[in-house]
């Protein structure tokens, strides 16, 4: 097992009640679970996100902690939080990294894997908003 390692799990969700497709506003939430799979306790200090829509517009978001917290995770512990973003298109992607500092003072990066944000039609079993049926 690596000495310094966080593992990230992401569950994105489209929020139709907070979206306005006709105005080009697509709202998403995402729940992230961060597991300390390393051998040393470490603190998540800051985040750096790359958020891209389907037209290639990208925004960077940097800041301290996540949702106002800088959790310290001991080996085997996990921290979960939810946040959100808005896109101008019905689909896009997010990825980034967390800057972490271990209890022994060693700094390391935790990569946040790329995940897809996809607007779905309400009541249509997760079908993409722009899905069409061809007869």
N, C-alpha and C positions, 0 to 999 in steps of 0.2 A: 504494500500500500504506500503511495506517495506521502511524503511528509506534509506537504502543503497542497490541499486539493478540496475544492468545493464542486459539487455536482448540481446542475440546474435543471429543473423540470418546469415546463410552461404549458398552461392551458388557456388559449385565447377564446374569446366569445364576442360575437357581434351583438350590438345593443340596438335593435330596431326602434325601441321606444325613445331613444336619445338621438336618433339619426333623422336626417331630412335629405333623402336621396335627390329630390328635385332641386335642392339648394346646394348639392355637392358636399354634404356633411354625412360622414359615415363614422359612427362611434363604436369603439371596441373596448373591452376590458380584457385583462389578462391576469391570471393568477400564477405566481411563481413560487416554487418551493426550492429552497437552497439547502443542500445537505452538506455537512462537513464530512467528507469521506477520507480526510487525511489523518495524520497522527498527532497533530498539534492544534490546540484551540486557536481560532483566528477571528478577526473582526472585519466585517464588510464596512469599508470606509466611504467609498464613493461609487457612482455608476456613470457609464458612458453608453448612450444608445444611438443607433442609426435607424431612423424610421423612414421608410420609402413607400411612396404610393405607386400605383400602376403606370403613372406617367413619368416615373423616374425622378420626381421631386423628392429630395432627401433632406431631412432635418436631423441635427445632432442635438442631443440633450445630455448635459453633464450636470452633476450635482452631488452633494454630500448625501450619503446613506440612501435608504429607500423608504418611502412614505414616512419621512421624519425620524427614522431610526437607523442606528448603526449597530446591528446585532453582533454579539460575540457568540460564536458557535463552537462548542467543545466537540471533540471527535464523536461522531455518531448523532449529533444533534441536528435539527432542521429548523428553518425559519420560513414561514409562508406569509406572503402579502399579495394584495390585489391593487392594481392601478389601471390606467386607461389612456387612450389616445384617440384622436380624430384624424381621419384621412379625407382627402378630396375625391377619392375614387373608391369603388366598392371592394378593392383588394389592395394588398400591400404586404410589406415584410418588416420585421424588426430583428435586430441582433445587436450585440454590444459586449460589454465586459464590466466586471466589478473589480475595483481595486481593493485588495485585502491586505491586512497586516496580521501576521501570526503573533502569538503570545511571546515568542522569542525575538520579535523585532523584524523578522524577515518579511519583506513585501512580496506579494505575488498577484498575478492577474487571474481572474476566473472568467473564462469566455462564456458568453450567453449565446447559445446556438441560434441560428437563423430560424424564425418561425413565421408562418403565413397568417395574415389577417384577411378573412374572406367574409364579406357580407352575404347573409343567407336570407331567403324569403321566410317570413313568419308563417308557421304552420305547414311548411313544405318539407319537413324532414331534413333540414340542413341543406337544401338545394341552394346553389349560388344565386344571388339576387338577379344576375343577368342571364341565368340559364334559360334556354329555349327548347321547346319540344318541336321536332320536325316531323311532319306527317307525310 
